[in-house]
Amino acid sequence: MSATRHILVGGISALALAAAPVQAQETVHIGVVGPTSGVFSFFGEQQNMGVELAMDEVGDSVAGHDIKVTFYDSQGDPETVVDRLRAMDSRDDVDIVVGPVLGSTGLAALEWAKDSGMPTIISYSAPEDITMRQRAENVVRAGWTGAQPMFAFGRYVAEELGHERIVMVGQDYSFPYNQIGGFLETFCRSGGESVERIWHPTGTSDYSSILATLPEGDAVLYNGAGSDALSFFEQYHEFGIDERMPLIGGSNFYAVGDLPEMGEAALGGVSALQYAEGLQTENFIEFRDAFRAMHGDDAMPLAPAEHGYVAFLMAVQAVEKAGSTERDPVIAALRDTEMPDAPRGPLYLDEYGNPVQNIYINEVQEVDGRLVNVPIETYEEVSQFGPFDPEEYLASEPDSRDFPPGDCSDPYYDD
């Protein structure tokens, strides 16, 4: 696939009609960036599928502007994503950026956006400092931080499941650090006793040495995703450890794409995310059915697709509210985003530019012959700071492989 492709949106929606121009006079150019080649192409393809659905719903103009959309392939590489962003700004006259989706590329996009001033909507990339310590006025997010769903999960595991001692096995890089950091912050303050962390390099396929010496606890939490997670899941059951310790997951562990290979052994697995394929709200069902009508009956809109869909609507609605493509009014409108009818559930942006939104405790269930994540508990209006004061949270050191403390009796948790 080429690095870019251009689409002029066709069709008229209620949003476009609300602006009611007699004839579009100018163009709003939206650049969408994510990996459509390489090992992470699935995430970029899902984002783009969600964007394409939003394009179809929006129509061909907004606030007197034709809508032009260009898709750029980031290849999942930070240097490449910056090259694409530079091209958007200096060559292609892009007005608003949507994307990217990966952690490292999101941070690279943030650094570029700080210098360029381009209105940027990060769709799925989850490093918390994008909308925390390194935040920029022109950068907002349609998605989440790694800790955000885990604030709810830590509380749920301690209070509802009654687990006090957790053994965590996780991929050794920043996103899992942030996930377990959020978990610890609430687990330890909700009756938990300890979380023992065992890190492994990404790309691990043999867990025999870890599983043979796994400490005892009330449950094991696998903190990671992809082929590593699938290998761990299979070997965990082969060793029979599931018979004495249930296996719970980080936000991406029970990913729908892996559930067919996990099979019935995944039934009952719990995790937490701001999204669930098994939502039964009217807004979500309409979104899911429209997604399948566009992309095929077997297509499943996953979180990157819904986040791409929401990010694109945020861009269009900001132009509509601003009444122009001028950067300052568009940025102000973006930061004032509220979406009570988003497919995942209602959301609005906090003053730092990150959604405040529902977090779902999801359980793997079989629905219509298919394994999906179904919400069994909802925590409403969860902030990227969880239950904590933003200033106090930001004054603390960032999550790392050893912080916050794994011992819940540590004075850190005395507040």
C-alpha positions as CSV (number, residue, x, y, z in Angstrom):
1,M,0.0,0.0,0.0
2,S,1.2,3.5,-0.7
3,A,2.1,5.8,2.1
4,T,-1.0,8.0,1.5
5,R,-4.4,7.7,-0.1
6,H,-6.9,10.5,-0.6
7,I,-10.7,10.3,-0.2
8,L,-13.3,13.0,-0.8
9,V,-16.2,12.1,1.4
10,G,-19.6,11.4,-0.3
11,G,-23.1,11.6,1.0
12,I,-24.9,14.1,3.3
13,S,-25.6,13.5,7.0
14,A,-27.6,15.4,9.6
15,L,-24.4,16.9,10.9
16,A,-23.5,18.3,7.5
17,L,-27.0,19.6,6.9
18,A,-27.0,21.4,10.2
19,A,-24.4,23.7,8.8
20,A,-26.6,24.3,5.8
21,P,-24.2,26.0,3.4
22,V,-25.5,26.7,-0.1
23,Q,-22.2,25.7,-1.5
24,A,-19.0,24.6,0.2
25,Q,-16.4,27.3,-0.4
26,E,-13.3,25.9,1.2
27,T,-11.8,22.5,2.2
28,V,-11.1,21.0,5.6
29,H,-8.3,18.5,5.2
30,I,-8.0,15.7,7.8
31,G,-5.0,13.5,7.9
32,V,-5.3,10.1,9.4
33,V,-2.1,8.3,10.4
34,G,-1.6,4.8,11.7
35,P,0.2,1.5,10.7
36,T,-1.3,-0.2,7.6
37,S,1.9,-2.2,7.0
38,G,4.2,-4.1,9.4
39,V,3.5,-6.2,12.5
40,F,1.1,-3.6,14.0
41,S,-1.0,-3.1,10.8
42,F,-4.1,-4.5,12.4
43,F,-4.4,-1.5,14.8
44,G,-4.1,1.0,11.9
45,E,-6.5,-0.9,9.7
46,Q,-9.1,-1.0,12.5
47,Q,-8.6,2.8,13.1
48,N,-9.1,3.5,9.4
49,M,-12.2,1.3,9.2
50,G,-13.7,3.3,12.0
51,V,-12.8,6.6,10.3
52,E,-14.3,5.4,7.0
53,L,-17.6,4.7,8.8
54,A,-17.6,8.2,10.4
55,M,-16.8,9.7,7.0
56,D,-19.9,7.9,5.5
57,E,-22.1,9.2,8.3
58,V,-20.8,12.8,8.2
59,G,-21.2,13.5,4.5
60,D,-19.2,15.7,2.2
61,S,-19.1,19.0,3.9
62,V,-19.3,20.8,7.3
63,A,-19.6,24.4,8.2
64,G,-19.2,25.5,4.6
65,H,-16.1,23.3,4.0
66,D,-15.7,20.3,1.7
67,I,-14.1,17.4,3.6
68,K,-11.0,15.9,2.3
69,V,-9.4,12.9,4.0
70,T,-5.9,11.5,3.5
71,F,-4.7,8.2,5.0
72,Y,-1.0,7.9,5.9
73,D,0.9,4.7,6.7
74,S,3.1,5.2,9.8
75,Q,4.5,1.6,9.5
76,G,4.3,1.5,13.3
77,D,7.6,3.4,13.4
78,P,8.2,6.7,15.4
79,E,10.5,8.2,12.8
80,T,8.1,7.3,10.0
81,V,5.2,8.8,11.8
82,V,7.1,12.1,12.2
83,D,7.9,12.0,8.4
84,R,4.2,11.6,7.6
85,L,3.2,14.4,10.0
86,R,5.8,16.8,8.4
87,A,4.4,16.0,5.0
88,M,0.9,16.8,6.2
89,D,2.0,20.2,7.5
90,S,4.5,21.4,4.9
91,R,3.3,19.6,1.7
92,D,-0.4,18.5,2.0
93,D,-2.0,21.4,3.8
94,V,-3.7,19.2,6.4
95,D,-5.8,21.1,8.9
96,I,-6.3,18.4,11.6
97,V,-4.5,15.1,12.4
98,V,-6.3,12.0,13.6
99,G,-4.0,9.3,15.1
100,P,-1.7,7.5,15.7
101,V,-2.5,4.3,17.6
102,L,0.7,2.9,19.1
103,G,2.4,4.1,22.3
104,S,5.8,5.0,20.8
105,T,4.3,6.7,17.8
106,G,1.9,8.7,20.0
107,L,4.7,10.1,21.9
108,A,6.6,11.0,18.7
109,A,3.5,12.7,17.3
110,L,3.1,14.7,20.5
111,E,6.7,16.0,20.3
112,W,6.1,17.0,16.7
113,A,2.7,18.6,17.4
114,K,4.2,20.7,20.2
115,D,6.5,22.4,17.6
116,S,4.0,22.5,14.7
117,G,0.9,23.7,16.5
118,M,-1.3,21.4,14.4
119,P,-4.6,20.4,16.0
120,T,-4.0,16.7,16.8
121,I,-6.4,14.0,18.1
122,I,-4.6,11.0,19.4
123,S,-6.9,8.1,18.7
124,Y,-5.7,5.0,20.5
125,S,-2.1,5.6,21.7
126,A,-2.2,5.3,25.5
127,P,0.9,6.7,27.2
128,E,-0.5,8.9,30.0
129,D,2.0,11.7,29.6
130,I,0.5,12.6,26.3
131,T,-2.3,14.3,28.3
132,M,-0.4,14.7,31.5
133,R,3.2,15.7,32.2
134,Q,4.1,16.4,28.5
135,R,0.7,17.7,27.4
136,A,0.3,20.3,24.7
137,E,-2.7,22.7,24.2
138,N,-3.2,21.5,20.6
139,V,-3.2,17.8,21.4
140,V,-6.2,16.0,22.8
141,R,-7.1,12.3,23.0
142,A,-10.1,10.2,21.9
143,G,-9.0,7.2,23.8
144,W,-7.3,6.4,27.1
145,T,-4.3,6.1,29.3
146,G,-2.9,2.7,30.3
147,A,-3.8,3.2,34.0
148,Q,-7.3,4.5,33.4
149,P,-9.2,1.2,33.1
150,M,-7.0,-0.4,35.7
151,F,-8.0,2.0,38.4
152,A,-11.5,0.4,38.2
153,F,-10.0,-3.1,37.8
154,G,-7.9,-2.9,41.0
155,R,-10.8,-1.9,43.0
156,Y,-13.0,-4.6,41.5
157,V,-10.5,-7.4,42.0
158,A,-10.1,-6.4,45.7
159,E,-13.6,-5.6,46.6
160,E,-15.7,-7.8,44.4
161,L,-13.5,-10.8,43.7
162,G,-12.0,-10.6,47.2
163,H,-8.4,-11.3,46.0
164,E,-5.7,-10.0,48.4
165,R,-2.5,-11.4,46.8
166,I,-1.9,-11.1,43.1
167,V,1.0,-12.5,41.0
168,M,1.5,-10.4,37.9
169,V,3.4,-11.6,34.9
170,G,4.0,-8.9,32.3
171,Q,5.8,-7.6,29.2
172,D,8.7,-5.5,30.2
173,Y,8.0,-2.0,28.8
174,S,6.2,1.2,29.6
175,F,2.5,0.4,28.8
176,P,2.3,-2.6,31.1
177,Y,4.1,-0.5,33.8
178,N,1.3,2.1,33.5
179,Q,-1.3,-0.7,33.6
180,I,-0.1,-2.3,36.8
181,G,0.6,1.1,38.3
182,G,-3.1,2.1,37.9
183,F,-4.1,-1.3,39.3
184,L,-1.9,-1.0,42.4
185,E,-3.1,2.5,43.2
186,T,-6.7,1.2,43.9
187,F,-6.1,-2.5,44.7
188,C,-3.9,-1.6,47.6
189,R,-6.3,1.0,48.9
190,S,-9.3,-1.4,48.6
191,G,-8.1,-4.2,50.8
192,G,-5.4,-5.8,48.7
193,E,-2.2,-7.0,50.4
194,S,0.4,-7.4,47.6
195,V,1.2,-7.6,43.9
196,E,4.4,-9.6,43.0
197,R,5.7,-8.5,39.6
198,I,7.5,-10.8,37.2
199,W,8.6,-9.1,34.0
200,H,9.7,-10.8,30.8
201,P,11.1,-9.4,27.5
202,T,8.6,-8.8,24.7
203,G,8.8,-11.7,22.1
204,T,8.8,-14.4,24.8
205,S,7.3,-17.7,23.7
206,D,8.5,-20.1,26.4
207,Y,7.3,-19.5,29.9
208,S,8.2,-22.8,31.4
209,S,10.8,-21.3,33.8
210,I,8.4,-18.7,35.0
211,L,5.5,-21.1,35.4
212,A,7.6,-23.7,37.2
213,T,8.6,-21.2,39.9
214,L,5.4,-19.1,40.0
215,P,4.6,-17.9,43.5
216,E,1.3,-18.7,45.1
217,G,-1.4,-16.0,45.2
218,D,-5.1,-15.6,45.0
219,A,-4.9,-15.0,41.2
220,V,-2.5,-14.4,38.4
221,L,-2.7,-11.3,36.3
222,Y,-1.1,-11.4,32.8
223,N,-0.2,-7.9,31.9
224,G,0.4,-7.8,28.1
225,A,-1.0,-8.7,24.7
226,G,-0.4,-10.3,21.4
227,S,1.5,-13.5,20.7
228,D,3.2,-13.3,24.1
229,A,-0.1,-13.3,25.8
230,L,-1.5,-16.1,23.8
231,S,1.6,-18.3,24.5
232,F,1.3,-17.5,28.2
233,F,-2.4,-18.4,28.3
234,E,-1.8,-21.7,26.5
235,Q,1.1,-22.7,28.7
236,Y,-0.6,-21.6,31.9
237,H,-3.4,-24.1,31.2
238,E,-1.0,-26.8,30.1
239,F,0.8,-26.5,33.4
240,G,-2.6,-26.8,35.2
241,I,-2.1,-23.7,37.2
242,D,-5.6,-22.5,36.3
243,E,-6.9,-25.2,38.6
244,R,-5.6,-23.5,41.7
245,M,-5.2,-19.8,40.6
246,P,-7.7,-18.0,38.3
247,L,-6.1,-16.1,35.4
248,I,-7.2,-12.4,35.0
249,G,-6.0,-10.0,32.4
250,G,-4.7,-6.6,31.6
251,S,-6.8,-4.5,29.3
252,N,-5.6,-6.2,26.1
253,F,-5.1,-9.7,27.3
254,Y,-8.5,-11.2,26.3
255,A,-8.4,-9.4,23.0
256,V,-11.2,-10.6,20.7
257,G,-8.7,-11.5,18.0
258,D,-7.0,-14.0,20.3
259,L,-10.2,-15.5,21.8
260,P,-10.8,-18.1,19.0
261,E,-7.3,-19.5,19.7
262,M,-7.8,-19.4,23.5
263,G,-11.1,-21.3,23.0
264,E,-13.4,-22.3,25.8
265,A,-10.6,-22.1,28.4
266,A,-11.0,-18.3,28.1
267,L,-14.7,-18.3,29.3
268,G,-15.1,-16.4,32.5
269,G,-11.8,-14.4,32.0
270,V,-12.1,-10.9,33.3
271,S,-10.4,-7.7,32.4
272,A,-11.2,-4.0,32.2
273,L,-11.4,-1.5,29.3
274,Q,-13.4,1.6,28.3
275,Y,-14.8,-0.5,25.5
276,A,-16.5,-3.9,25.1
277,E,-17.6,-5.8,22.0
278,G,-20.5,-7.2,24.0
279,L,-22.1,-3.8,24.9
280,Q,-25.9,-3.9,24.4
281,T,-26.7,-0.2,24.4
282,E,-28.7,1.2,21.5
283,N,-25.8,3.5,20.4
284,F,-23.3,0.7,20.4
285,I,-25.5,-1.8,18.5
286,E,-26.2,0.9,15.8
287,F,-22.4,1.5,15.5
288,R,-21.7,-2.3,15.3
289,D,-24.4,-3.0,12.7
290,A,-23.3,0.0,10.6
291,F,-19.7,-1.2,10.8
292,R,-20.6,-4.7,9.6
293,A,-22.8,-3.3,6.9
294,M,-19.8,-1.4,5.6
295,H,-17.0,-3.8,6.2
296,G,-18.7,-7.3,6.1
297,D,-20.9,-9.4,8.3
298,D,-18.0,-11.0,10.0
299,A,-16.2,-7.7,10.8
300,M,-15.9,-6.9,14.5
301,P,-15.3,-3.2,15.5
302,L,-12.7,-3.3,18.2
303,A,-11.5,-0.5,20.4
304,P,-9.1,1.1,17.8
305,A,-12.0,1.2,15.3
306,E,-14.4,2.9,17.7
307,H,-11.6,5.3,18.8
308,G,-10.8,6.2,15.2
309,Y,-14.5,6.8,14.6
310,V,-14.8,9.0,17.6
311,A,-11.6,10.9,16.8
312,F,-12.9,11.7,13.3
313,L,-16.2,13.0,14.6
314,M,-14.3,15.1,17.2
315,A,-12.4,16.7,14.3
316,V,-15.6,17.4,12.2
317,Q,-17.6,18.7,15.2
318,A,-14.7,21.0,16.2
319,V,-14.7,22.6,12.7
320,E,-18.5,22.9,12.9
321,K,-18.4,24.6,16.3
322,A,-15.4,26.8,15.3
323,G,-17.0,27.7,12.0
324,S,-13.6,27.7,10.4
325,T,-10.4,25.8,10.0
326,E,-8.4,28.4,11.9
327,R,-6.2,26.6,14.4
328,D,-7.0,28.4,17.6
329,P,-10.8,28.2,17.3
330,V,-10.5,24.5,16.3
331,I,-8.2,23.7,19.2
332,A,-10.6,25.4,21.6
333,A,-13.5,23.5,20.2
334,L,-11.6,20.2,20.5
335,R,-10.8,20.8,24.1
336,D,-14.5,21.4,24.7
337,T,-15.6,18.0,23.3
338,E,-18.6,16.2,24.8
339,M,-20.0,13.1,23.2
340,P,-23.0,11.8,25.2
341,D,-23.8,9.3,22.4
342,A,-20.4,7.8,21.7
343,P,-20.7,4.1,20.9
344,R,-18.6,3.1,23.9
345,G,-20.7,5.3,26.2
346,P,-20.8,9.0,27.2
347,L,-17.5,10.9,27.3
348,Y,-16.2,14.4,27.7
349,L,-12.6,15.7,27.9
350,D,-11.0,16.8,31.1
351,E,-9.0,20.0,31.3
352,Y,-5.9,18.1,30.2
353,G,-7.5,16.8,27.0
354,N,-8.3,13.1,27.9
355,P,-11.7,11.5,28.0
356,V,-13.6,11.0,31.2
357,Q,-15.6,7.9,30.4
358,N,-17.2,4.6,31.5
359,I,-14.8,1.7,32.4
360,Y,-16.3,-1.7,31.9
361,I,-15.3,-4.8,33.8
362,N,-15.5,-7.4,31.0
363,E,-16.0,-11.1,31.2
364,V,-15.4,-13.5,28.3
365,Q,-18.7,-15.0,27.3
366,E,-20.1,-16.9,24.3
367,V,-22.6,-14.8,22.4
368,D,-24.3,-16.1,19.2
369,G,-21.6,-18.7,18.9
370,R,-18.7,-16.2,19.3
371,L,-16.5,-15.4,22.3
372,V,-16.7,-11.7,23.2
373,N,-16.0,-9.4,26.1
374,V,-19.3,-8.6,27.9
375,P,-19.6,-5.9,30.5
376,I,-20.6,-7.3,33.9
377,E,-19.9,-4.0,35.9
378,T,-19.7,-0.4,34.9
379,Y,-17.7,2.3,36.6
380,E,-19.0,5.7,35.3
381,E,-17.0,8.9,34.6
382,V,-13.6,7.5,35.3
383,S,-10.8,10.1,34.9
384,Q,-7.3,9.5,33.6
385,F,-6.3,10.3,37.2
386,G,-8.7,7.7,38.7
387,P,-10.0,8.8,42.1
388,F,-7.0,11.0,42.7
389,D,-6.5,14.8,42.6
390,P,-4.8,15.6,39.4
391,E,-2.1,17.9,41.0
392,E,-1.2,15.2,43.6
393,Y,-1.1,12.5,40.9
394,L,1.2,14.6,38.7
395,A,3.5,15.4,41.6
396,S,4.1,11.7,42.1
397,E,6.8,9.9,40.0
398,P,5.6,8.2,36.8
399,D,4.8,4.5,36.8
400,S,7.8,2.2,36.2
401,R,8.7,-1.5,36.5
402,D,9.1,-1.1,40.3
403,F,6.8,1.8,41.1
404,P,4.2,2.1,42.7
405,P,5.3,-0.3,45.5
406,G,4.0,-3.9,45.3
407,D,3.6,-4.2,49.0
408,C,0.3,-2.6,50.0
409,S,1.6,-2.0,53.6
410,D,4.1,0.5,52.2
411,P,3.6,4.0,53.6
412,Y,3.0,5.2,50.1
413,Y,-0.6,3.9,50.4
414,D,-1.2,5.6,53.8
415,D,-3.0,8.7,52.3
